[in-house]
């Protein structure tokens, strides 16, 4: 039984090159590949810069933590001195 003309496969490509040429222009394929590669390069450079910034931020936070610990120690010493001076002043006023 012959197949009707609507179902005949007349446009079967013989080579892969013909599929790329007829269905997808080669310039679009190359342009899209270049755009994807360029976006990966930009993404990699942005992530690299972000990693370096995070390392700098960690160093800054550690330095700030040590400075705040030092300041807390100094405040504690000053508070102890003020309290001892107040006690000695009160005991001197009571005599």
Buried (B, 14 or more C-beta within 10 A) or exposed (E): EEEEEEEEEEEEEEEEEEEBEEEEEEEEEEEEEEEEEEEEEEEEEEEEEEEEEEEEEEEEEEEEEEEEEEEEEEEEEEEEEEEEEEEEEEEEEEE
